[in-house]
Amino acid sequence: MSLIQIKNLTKDYGDKRGIFDINLSIEKGEIFGFVGTNGSGKTTTIRHLMGFLKPQKGSATIDGLDCWENSAEIKKYIGYLPGEINFPDAHTGMDFLKNQAELLGVKDMSYAENLIKRLQLDPSANLKRMSKGMKQKTAIVAAFMANPEILILDEPTTGLDPLMRAEFIDIINEEKEKGKTIFMSSHMFDEVEKTCDKVALIKNGRIIDIKSTKEIKHNEDKVYKIEFKNKEDYQKFISDKFELIKNDKNQNQVTISINDKDINKLTKVLKQYDIKFINEIKFTLEKYFEKFY
């Protein structure tokens, strides 16, 4: 059995809102990305995993335990970062983190202190007056500080600036090296692509596709942008039997799609032309999922 298993999970709020027949399997040590636009069903799915919502149909289990019936037990070994952060009463960020440490049985605060330093968090700041980014950093430290085996993260980089987002990606990849299992929702394709082993796309409450990031990065169909030094070569090339995605006659440029098996054919043909440059346009997770929208 997979460490995290979601089977036919359904929560219908009416007016086509909710989640419908969600099926996902996350293996131990896997980082699983869950992507979709706001309102697509990411948070509803995660709240079922945390035992905050009872399924109308189907089930969610973690390590064989039902997420609704055994929610208190499951929470003992999960680090959770909610999509909407509402802190309990505590004067400063450090007061909150110390309270969390006590609840989680954390005696050694060295890992929390390391995260505080890396995320450039000022934990002495008043919790209620913190900016969105500072609150997010505080919640990240709280989720990671007990060194849990499983992390469930709902839009973890919301409010973080680009530098802190890059630092967070480094932290996630370090957790991956430790063998952690991470389920992470996001609407940012680049951070998912840099961290996750597999990605599921959810749209209007339904899973549209599940793909390994390695498979997407090593797509057999390549896209190249080519610019010719003269108009004659440009015009001659576009009459060749290559799949044109785009052409720009003013710049003598073409963009073509070609399968790996035909690369040698392209190389041979291009030797006949005077080329200014040729660039491969890398296939990304975002480009792959664009077709579903």
Buried (B, 14 or more C-beta within 10 A) or exposed (E): EBBBBBBEBBBEEEEEEBBBEBEBBBEEBBBBBBBBEEEBBBBBBBBBBBBBBEBEEBBBBBBEBBBBEBBEEBBEEBBBBBBEBEBEEBEBBBBBBBBBBEEBEBEEBEBBBBBBEBBEBEBEBEBEEBEEBBBBBBBBBBBBBBBBBBBBBBBBBBBBEEEBBEBBBEBBEEBBEEEBBBBBBBBBBEBBBBBBBBBBBBBBBBBBEEBEBEEBEEBEEBBBBBBBEEEEBBEEBBEBEBEEEEBEEEEBBBBBBBEEEBEEBBEEBBEEBEBBEBEEBEBBBBBBBEEEE
